[in-house]
């Protein structure tokens, strides 16, 4: 099984947090709120403030969701670090997946605690249909979640 070494992947979490902060800082300074800036067909940069969770769930809940979502992110982050400590050396895929989710959770937690909302700016669309705006942290969480699903299917 090997010695637990999952914490070695915390560098990836830190990288996600740094890239998330850099891109959100840039988006906030370079983009106007709710104004689409087309890049290529199907992709805009549009600054949005999301006080809710994924897909703007609970965005109009009145403010209490900020603290609930922050508490959930903190609990998930603690659980992921604990899980990373126990991952054996041969489970790099799992450790990478968890590190991505952790970095994304911390990136969005930072916004939620300091601003009361999460900064989103990537707007993917097809004709009149728009995917909810997202950011680097959301992308890392999504990629990590997909990796976790694949990992669970590969292993008994």
Secondary structure, DSSP 8 states (H G I E B T S, - for coil): ---B-GGGGHHHHHHHHHHHHHHHHHHHHHS-BT--EEEETTEEEEEEEE-SSGGGTTTTS-SHHHHHHHHHHHHHHHHHHHHHHH-BTT-HHHHHHHHHHHHHHHHHHHHHHHHSSEEEEEEEEETTEE---B-HHHHHHHHHHHHHHHHHHH--
